[in-house]
Amino acid sequence: MEYKEIMSRLENIVSTDVHPIPEDTLTEERERFRDTHRKSLEIFERAKEVIPGGVEHNLSTSDPYPLTMDRVKGYKIWDIDGNEYVDYLLCGAPIILGHHFDPLDDEIIRIIQEKGPATGLTSEFEVLAAEKIIEHMPAVESVRFLQSGTEADMAAIRIARTFTEKVKIIKVGGSYHGWSDQLVTSLHIPGTGPLNCKGIPPECYAHTMDVPPNDVDALEKAFEEAGAQGGVAAVIVEPIGGESGTHPVHPDWNRTVREMCDSNDSLLIFDEVVSGFRVDMGGAQKYFNVMPDITVLGKIITHGYPSTGAVAGRKDVMDVIIRGMGQKPYLGGTLAGNPISTGACYHAIRLMEENDAVGKATAYANRLTKAMNDLFSTREDLPFFVYNYGPIMHYETSSFFQVSLTGPDPLNQIITRKKICEDYQMVAMNQGLNSLAGTRMYTCMQHDDDALDKTLETWEYVLSLIPKG
Ligand SMILES: Cc1ncc(COP(=O)(O)O)c(C=O)c1O
């Protein structure tokens, strides 16, 4: 779907009423949920005693309570009660070969058995993994492995400041670049500023500026403002739009940002933690044919195995890391670049190549996007729709991420609209469908006709619970 159509449909959703499932129906659904997820409840009760809120992960569902998962295989996930789900969360995007993919697992088991987990020194896998990344990503000449996307984003802005000797970082509102002190401003919803900065002294994010998505004038103004305040070291973007395309990117945006960075001697950072090896083997930089100076990677590069993050890019920029003492940005990590993670990276990318994982996951996502849009169009009273960037699908029902903070009663709007998404999500989980935050679906190369049928059946059921009108 074209950018213009996506934006006008989103605008239509947020400017019209929501479509709730009646509370008595939700009560019945929750009762059924409790019946079929008893062990999860038992574990949640224990977890609450020893883990804050009883749950570790931001992406867990919480209504009526988080589920405890047991195992995964292919596109499926099973909870501790034995319920089976078609999985579109895929661990938050790292999985594209399919969960628990034997040829990858076999390599990791071999590394553990033959080599051991880590030495604190370099292994050949680091080089193999870096070479594989460079082979595919056109703007990458040099790679430094770290332990998470958050760390890699922190490293990227530190490298940019060292290289340019400038201070300010411009981010796009609504984007996610991990949870470090400098980058959690204007998270999720553009314009929310320090809403998520509790526990961070304002001095820490004083040099982070944010602009609304796709707003060229605001970007120009930010560059002007920053000029007198130490200049812009880098603009950091999620190249498919904030939060993995939740705030869709205008087709000209990345190129415009590139040009503005060039004319201001600032660097462009692409955060490809989600888009890398997912929208294309060459990442969004290849997909849009716009080359960043620094690329941030994570998630998929270790395909579900731990310690996943890398900062990468132009060699002259990356080489600031090897300057002498007092001249270099300090980066590190005890387990960074360990043989298991870098072995997983090398073999995962090799297996993606051999299996055309991106091509297959994209073909499935295109098919499912069309099928869901066809299904939604059978309900003319509902404005629901789906769009996708390759194997990253967004299904829009109440679109709480799009609420404008300058509109009427924004906080209430966000809370109400978020609850609607969570209600649909709870019903879908009850039917055996797992997605992300009630708005997003990642696909893998193993999703098949059965998965597609089950997804459509589930949504038919969800729609049947929403009164017509
Ligand atoms: C675009 C983007 N950047 C950075 C991160 C942070 O990565 P990690 O969770 O590995 O710290 C994420 C995580 O979801 C992300 O989506």
Ligand as a Chemical Component Dictionary entry (heavy atoms), coordinates in Angstrom:
data_LIG
# 
_chem_comp.id                   LIG 
_chem_comp.type                 NON-POLYMER 
_chem_comp.pdbx_formal_charge   0 
_chem_comp.three_letter_code    LIG 
# 
loop_
_chem_comp_atom.comp_id 
_chem_comp_atom.atom_id 
_chem_comp_atom.alt_atom_id 
_chem_comp_atom.type_symbol 
_chem_comp_atom.charge 
_chem_comp_atom.model_Cartn_x 
_chem_comp_atom.model_Cartn_y 
_chem_comp_atom.model_Cartn_z 
_chem_comp_atom.pdbx_ordinal 
LIG C1 C1 C 0 14.746 -0.228 15.984 1  
LIG C2 C2 C 0 15.271 -0.762 17.283 2  
LIG N1 N1 N 0 16.437 -0.309 17.749 3  
LIG C3 C3 C 0 16.964 -0.766 18.900 4  
LIG C4 C4 C 0 16.324 -1.723 19.640 5  
LIG C5 C5 C 0 16.929 -2.204 20.929 6  
LIG O1 O1 O 0 17.448 -3.475 20.775 7  
LIG P1 P1 P 0 17.654 -4.423 22.067 8  
LIG O2 O2 O 0 16.301 -4.818 22.535 9  
LIG O3 O3 O 0 18.490 -5.550 21.547 10 
LIG O4 O4 O 0 18.387 -3.602 23.073 11 
LIG C6 C6 C 0 15.107 -2.243 19.190 12 
LIG C7 C7 C 0 14.386 -3.269 19.969 13 
LIG O5 O5 O 0 13.239 -3.563 19.773 14 
LIG C8 C8 C 0 14.552 -1.741 17.992 15 
LIG O6 O6 O 0 13.372 -2.187 17.523 16 
# 
loop_
_chem_comp_bond.comp_id 
_chem_comp_bond.atom_id_1 
_chem_comp_bond.atom_id_2 
_chem_comp_bond.value_order 
_chem_comp_bond.pdbx_ordinal 
LIG C1 C2 SING 1  
LIG C2 N1 SING 2  
LIG C2 C8 DOUB 3  
LIG N1 C3 DOUB 4  
LIG C3 C4 SING 5  
LIG C4 C5 SING 6  
LIG C4 C6 DOUB 7  
LIG C5 O1 SING 8  
LIG O1 P1 SING 9  
LIG P1 O2 DOUB 10 
LIG P1 O3 SING 11 
LIG P1 O4 SING 12 
LIG C6 C7 SING 13 
LIG C6 C8 SING 14 
LIG C7 O5 DOUB 15 
LIG C8 O6 SING 16 
# 
